[in-house]
Amino acid sequence: MELLTILNHCHRHRGFVYQHARFGPDQKSIEVHVRPREGSAAVCSGCHQPAPGYDHLPERCFEFIPLWGFRVFLLYRMRRVDCRNCGVVVEEVPWGDGKHRLTRAYMLFLARWARKLSWKETAEAFHTSWDQVCDAVEYVVGWGLEHRTLESIRAIGVDEIQYAKGHKYLTLVYQIEQQCTRLLWIGRERTVESFDRFFDLIGEALAGQIEFVCSDMWQPYLKVIRQRCSQAIHILDRFHIVAKMNAALDQVRAAEAHRLARDGYEPVLKKTRWCVLKRKTNLTGHQRFRLRDLLRYNLRTVRAYLLKEDFQQLWDYEAPSWAGKFLDAWCCQVMRSRIEPMKKIARTLRSHRALILNYFRARKQFSSGVVEGLNNKAKLTMRKSYGFRTFHVTEIALYHALGKLPEPDVAHRFF
Ligand SMILES: [Zn+2]
């Protein structure tokens, strides 16, 4: 069997023929010459219509999927056409794109691997460069964004994620329906202006169909949701509330540990951080023992811990009205506690009462925690790839990993 037979089998293009294949000058690559089929007209890259030929450009090489340790190149002299509509322009070729050095098939191949491996590992595995992998992913993501459908979005979640060094944030918007969970959009910053741009993208008609929005308590998000998506039930994400409460508890504990040490008391709070922050069921045997020991002391940390544990019951309610009664009672109790960080939490919860209770109005419609899960995946994607220093590269990496974007169709699947 000849190489050209295999190529014709898996990568055939109407209007073109594989002429011959030979080793490159270094003996480490294979060069396949391609020429137009007799009598077939070139296609204009501007309007995609056949057009009369004008002249030829110098030979160009397009890299194809490597074979048995050899890099493979398709060599072709692009024609220019004299198009009635577009003037003299370069022709369109089905295996490649004007801007890219790699063939579409190879870009798709690399991009698929780049979802399983890190970009660096992908580049190493196929003896190419990180930039080429990036280029491949960029092409596939670009194609996917152009061809995805954004009709009927029922539930979205918005969250922020830290990126690069320092306090830079991205705004991520997810679709969070059971049938379809995917990353819809990425915005620079976490401002009103950046989140507004998502609603500009989907337009009013689509925004009007959204039934549920899930977010944290970040003011700019709350504001945009109020303005652009007012018909939706707005739910405050449970995980963010719990995280805020844990932060308050940690603040109480740290301050108290400091005070005890300063006043020369026994350091009972030493190494208790995770005992009080973790859920009881997740504690190790030793931590459980430490916690039991700790609870004997009359400490602010202990009181704050008990308040936090008590609060967890909220999520077990079914009816919004009973959940509301519980929430009010809990807040009252906390306001009498004289533990300032906890009181601050209670005040925040009170001011977002309606949004918190929306959780109970909507809980049966879709599963909570989806946003959290997606955001963890996003963080993993960013961690896996140390090369994502710019916004643009971070953006395409996240779309690639979480966007569930459609891919260009290929007749043959190169696995
Ligand atoms: Zn044209």
Residues whose N, C-alpha, C, O or C-beta is under 5 A from the ligand:
A	BS01	ZN	C44 G46 C47 H48 C83 N85 C86
